[in-house]
């Protein structure tokens, strides 16, 4: 099918829950994708931080092929080798002891919310159920994770929302301390606020928050759905902060190398809050997704991609900052590793459109921010190409 045919078919039969970019992608390899009409693009969206290994990494493709010919799915009522192997890899490379598998970041956060409430009620009594999150946060689209999200624009029209969530400013330790009460069971934050526009937590905030919550007997939940698996220059973003050991962590996106899978990790103590029947996911941790996860996670570690993300991220940010100055229309460049935002004083949507015409795909946030999420395998030459395209698109938009 041609691109226009693909778009017309989707517009006719798929619910309109996305403002779609008018490009029909049909193939990907490494940092590049191609549309149905043969146009090539440098992909700095990567499915919004999903394809961190690039598209169709050979180890992931081979693992999927092999597992698809052996066993696609069985119930979680049975034992299965791929799920146990992936869980072991996650535990051995983090500060956690147990893993629950699901299908997405929202489901991982939903599991985290349920576990925090269940464990806290079990330990402290039924009044311990409130979760503090931050303004501008994003945690998912289920009713609970939508309510945990500190942005009213996502909640509008879905009221009444579940009770038990309250919000404080990001990077404000005093605000958290003032909001904690006898009802508080957990604080849930992103180490870098991605959907808000790529705002990293400060080291002082993270270390102070970790200590504050330990002192108050409140759980720390880290939403690493976007930051996990090397994106920020560490395998997990909490590893940037000395002494920070979360009780619960949610991951997804890059875990499957492009295949849908999510996970919620917890310490042995906190995971004891779940008993058989408390939580489940029919497709969560199925053999196919876990085989992809094993291949993707192993490749990230063996290819030392967290360190590569740190080096390439520093290089990319320096190149982008070199564009700043009087009349540049670039107000800020910020980020961590290869999770970067360019804030503009011109229409970012128009900049992204012009960049797309010149072969670069970038994500737009709030009409003024370009979110840049290239594969962790990106080269300096490709980063230079992206910088040149962005610079040209900004200047053309401003003209």
N, C-alpha and C positions, 0 to 999 in steps of 0.2 A: 504494500500500500504506500502511496505517496503521503507526504507529511500532512497535506490539507485533508486527505481522506481520514487519516488517523485522528486528527483533531476534531473533525466533524462527527465521527463515530462516538468519540468520548463525550463530546458536548451533547449528543443526542441521548445517551444512555447512562452516563455516570452522574451521580448527584454533584451539584455544584458547590462543593465544600472547599474548593481551592480556586484562587485567582491564578490560573495557569499561565506560564510563560509560553508563547506561541512557537514552541519547538517540539518536534516529535523525535525523541532519541531512540535509536534502535541498536546501537552497538557501542561498546566501550573497551578500551585497552590502556592500562596504566593511567596516566594523567589525562587521557583524551577520550572524547566521545564523538559519535557521528550521528547526524539526524537522518531521517528517512529520505532526504533529498541529496545526501552525500556530503553535506557541509561538516567540517571538522571544527571542534571546539576544545580549548584547554579548559578542563573542568575544575574550577575552584569552589564548587559547591559540594561535590562528592556525596550527593544524596543527603546533604546537611550533616556532614561528619561521619557518615556510615562507611564509605569506601576509603578508609584511611590507608589501605594497602594499594590504592588505585583500583581500577576496574579489572575484574577477571584475573586476579592474581593466580598464577598457575598452581600453587599449592592448594588454594581454596577450591579451584575448579576441579582438580583431580580428586580431592577429598569428597566433594559432592558427588562426582560421577561414581566413585567406588562405593560410597555408602548407599546411593540410590539403587544400585544393583543388588544390595544385600538386605537392607531393612530400612524402610522409610519412617514407619511410625508404629509404636506400641503404647499401651496405656502406662501411665506412671505407677500403676499398681504392680508393675514388674520392674526388675532390675535391668539396667542396660549399660553396657560398657562405655559408650561415648559420653554419656551424661556424667558418670563417675570420673572419667578421665579429665573432662573439662572442669568439673568442680575442683578436682585436685590441683590443676594448674592455677586456677583462680586463688585458691587458698594459699598455695605455696609462694605465690607472688604478691601477696597482700598481707594485711594485719588481721584478716578474718579467719573464721574456722568452719563456717557452714554456708551453703549456697542454696537458694531457691531459684528455679528457672521458670521463665515465662516467655513472652513473645515480643515485648516492646519496653521502651522506657517508662511509659505511663503505667504499664502493668507492674514494672519493678517498683515504681514509687508507690503504687497502690498497696503492694505487698509490704513495703517498708512502713507505711502508715498503719496498716493493720497489725503488724508485728509490734511496733512501738506501743500502740494502745493495749494490745493483749498482754505483753510482758509487763507494762507499767501497772495495769489494773491487777494483774496477778501478784505483783510485788508490793504495791502501795495501796490498793483498794480501788473501788469503782469510780472515784472522783478524778482519777488521774488519766485524762484523755486529750487535753488540748495540745496542739502543735503550733509552735511559732515558726512562721516563714518570713520572707523578706519582701519588701516592695520591689517591684519590677521582676520578680522571680518568674520562672516558668517550669512547671513540673508535670504537665500532661493535660489530656482532654477528657479523662473520665470525670465523673462528678466530684469525686474526692480530690483528685489531683488538680482539677480545674479550680476547686476552692482553695487548695494549697497555693496555687499560682497567685502572686500578688499583683495582678493586673486586671482591673475591672472590665477592660474591653473584651477579654475572653469570657467573662462570666455573664455578661449582659444577655438577658433572655432565657437564662437557664435557672433562674431563681424558682423556688427557694433552694439555696445551697446547703449542704450538710453543715451542721454546727461543729465547733471545735477547732477552728483555725483563727489565728490572729497574726497581724503583720507588723513588722518593724523596719526601719530603714536599713539598707545594706551597709556593711562596713561600720556599723555603729554598735559597739559593744555595750555602751551604757544603756542604749534602748532595749537591748535584749535583757540585761540584768533587771531593768525596771519592769519588764513585762512578765517575767517568770513568776508563777504563783504556785499554790499547792495543787492546781489542776494541770500544770504543765508536765507533759510526759516527754516531749522531744522538741528540739530545734532542727529544722530541715532547711539546708542551704545548698546553693551551687558554689563550688570554689571559684568558678568564673561564671558570671551571669551571661549566658549565650544569647538567648532570645531577646534580652533587653538591649543588647548592643555591645557585648563583649566587655564586661566590667570585672576585672580580677579582684578577688579579696586581698586585702593587705595582710602581710605576715603577722602584724601586731593583732589584727582582728582575729585571724584564725587561731593563733596560739592562745590568745586571751579567751576566746570563746570556748575552746577545748577545756581549758582549766576551769573556767566559770561553770560549765555544765557538769564537770566531774565533782566540783565542790557542792553543787546544788542537787546532785542525783538525777540529772536530766540527760536524756539520751541525745547524742549528736548523730543526725542522719545527713550524709552527704549525697547529693544528687550528682553523680558523675556520668550521667547518661551521655553527655556531649564531651566531657573532658577526659573520659577514661581511655586507656589503651594508647598512651603516648602522645595524644594530641597536644598537650601543654608543655612537653619536654621532660616529663616524668611518666612512668607507666600509669600512675594514677595521680591526679592533681594534689591530693592531700599530702603526697610525699615531698612537695615543695616546702612544707611547713614543719619545722622541727617540733617533735613532741605531740603532734596532732594524730590521735588514733581514734577515728570515728567508731561508733557502735554498730552502725548500719550503713551500707552503701548501695546505691542503685547504679547499674550499668546497662548499656544496650548498644545502640548504634554500631560502633566499630567492632563489636564482639564477634559478629558473624561474617565479617568480610563482605557484606552485602546481603546475607541471608537474615531473615527476621529472627531475632533472639534477644532476650533480656535476662537479667539476673539481679537478685537481691542478695547481698552478702551480709553476714552478721557474725558477731562473736559467739562463742559457745554459750556464754551466760545469757545473752539476749535471745539467741535463737531457741532457747528452751521454752520461750513463750508460746511457740507453735507446737501443737500436738496433731496427730493424724486426724484429718477432717477439718482442721481450722482454716486451711487455705489450699487452693489447687489451681491447676491450669492444664486443660486437656492436651494442648499442643506443646506446652512449655517443656523444654529440654528434650524434645524428640531426637531420635538418632541422627536424622539428616542435619538439623540445625546445629547440634553439638559437634558433629564431624566437621562442619564448616568452621565452627568456633575454635575447635582444637587447632585446625590448620592456620586460621587467621592469627590466633593468639601466639602460637609457636613462631610464625613468621615475624610478627612484631618484635618478639624477644630476640630471635636468632639474628635478625637483620639490624638489631639495635636501633629501631626506629624512634623510640623516645629521645635518644641523644641526637639523632638526625633532625627531629622536629625542633629541638632546642637550637641547634646550629643554624638550620635553614630559617627558623622563625626570627632569630636575631638578624640574620642577613636581610630577610624580607622587610622587617620593620625598619631597618636602617635605610634601605632603598626607598621605601615609601616616605619616610621622614625627610629624605633629601628633596622630595617634591614640595615640602612645606615652605612657607615664606609669604611675603607680601604678594597678594594677588593670586595665590595658588588655589584658593577655594577649598583647601584641605584644612579643617579646623583641628583635627586630632588624629593621631595614630596610636592605637593601644592594643594590648593583647598579651598572650602568654604562649610560647611555642608557636605552633602553626594554627592558632586560633586568634585571628586578628580582625580588628575593626578599623575602617577609615571613615571618619566622620566628616561630612561635607557641608559647605555653605550653599551648595547648589542642589538641584533635584537629583537625588541618588537613583531614582527609578529611571530617569533619562540617561544618567551615566551608565547604568547597567545595560540599558537597551543599546547604547552606542558601543559599549564593550562587547556585547554579544554579536553585533554586526562585524566586529573585528576579531571574532573567534575566541572570546573569553566569557565564561559563565561565572557570575558572581551573585550573591544573595543580597537583597535589600531589606533593611529593617527601619521601620518608622519613616520612610521616605527620605532619610538623611544619612544613613549609615550603610556602608558596604561591609558585609561580613565575609571574610575570606577564609576558606577552609580547604586548602589544597591537600592532595594526598601527602602522606608523610614521606613518600618516595620521590617527591618533586625535586627537580634539579635547579641549580643556580640559573642556568640558561632559561628555564621555564619561568622562574620567578622574575627574571629580567624582562622577559616577554610580557608578563602580566603587568609589571610596573609601567612599561611603555604604553600598553593599551589603556590602562587606567588614566595615566597622565593625559593622553590624547582625548579620551572620552570626557574627562573633567573640563578641559579647556574648550572643547567643542560645545559642551553644554552651557558653559559660562558665556560663550561668545554671543 
